[in-house]
Amino acid sequence: MVVPKPRQIEVSIAGLPAAFDGYRVLQLTDIHASRLLTGDWVRRVVDESNALTPDLIVITGDLIDGSVEARRDDARPLADLRAPDGVVAITGNHEYYAQYRAWMQACGAAMRR
C-alpha cells in the first residue's frame, strides 16, 4: 500500500509571535494500523513523517483498528515519531473501541482531551 503524499499548507495568523514564523506542524490522521495497514506500512509513514522534520506532530485520531494485543506490532513504529516540541494526539472513534489509553501510552504520545 502506498503512503499518501503530504500536502503543505501555509497558514497566516495575525498577531502570532515572530518566533513561530516558519514553525512546522505535521498532522497525521486515520492511520488505521491493522491487518491491511501493517507495521511495515506504518514504519514507512513514520520514516517519511520524521524526514519532513516538523517542529510538532499532531495525531488526530483513528491510529489503530484492533486491540493492543492484536495490533501491537503494527502500531509499534508510531513510538518512533519525533519532533522537537513533541507528539500530541487526540482520539478518534476507533481508539474508543480498542483501549485508547493503553494505545496512547504504548505510542508515547501526549494525550489531550
N, C-alpha and C positions, 0 to 999 in steps of 0.2 A: 504494500500500500504506500502511496506517495505521501510525503509530508507536505502539507499545504505551505505555499509560499507566504511569507509575511507581507503585510501591507504597511507602509509607513504613512502616518498621518501627522501633520504638524498642527498643533493646537496653540493658539494665542490666547493668553488670559490676561486681561487688563489688571494692572497692579501687582502682578506676580513679581516677587523679588528677583533681581538680576541674577542671583546665584542659581536660579533654576533655568536660565537660558541654556538651551541645549540638553536639558535633562531628558533622559530617555526611559520611558516606561514600556515594558513588554507585557502585553495582555495575552494570556493563554486561556482558552475556554473549550469545553466539550471534548476533552481528550479521550474519554471513554476507554481507558485501558481495559482490555477484555481478551477473550479468546480470539477475536478478529484483529484487534489492535494490540498486538502483543508487546512484550518488553523490548524486543528489537526495534519496533516502530517507535515506542516511547523513548528509547535511547536516542534515536535519530532526532526526535522532537527536542529533547533536552540538549543534545550537542549543537543543533542548529540555533536554538534559543540562546545558549551561552555564547556562541560565536558572534551574536549581534551585540554583545557587551552592553546590555541595558543597565541603567542605574538601579532600577527596581523592577521586579517581576510580580505581576498581579494575576492570580489564577481565579477565574470567575465561574467556578463550578463544573460539575459533571466530569470529575477526574477519572472515575472508575465505574465499571459495571460488574459488581460482584462483591463478595465478602473479602475481608482482609486475608483470610486463609487461602481462598481460591485464587486471588489476583495478586498476591504479594510480589511474586517475581516480575509480573508485568508492570507493576507500579513502582518497583524499586528504583529505577532510574530517575524518577521525579525528585528524589532526595539529593540529586546532584545538580539541580538548578542553582545557579549562582548569580548574585547581583550585589554590588557594594551596599545598597540600602535594604537588601533582604528580599524575601519571597513572602508575599501576603496572599492568603486565599480566603474566599468565601465559598459557601457550599451551594451546590445545585440540588435538584431533586434526587439525583442518583446517590449522592452521599447519604441522604437520609434513609435510603433503602439498605445501605451497607455499612453501618457502623462508622459514620463520618469522622467522629473524634479520633478513633483509632487510626483511620487513614491519614488524617492531617498530621498526627503525631509521627506516624511512620515516615511521612514525606518531609518532615522537618519544617513545615510551613506554619507561619504565624496566622492563626485563625482570627477572623473578625466577624462580628455578628451584625 
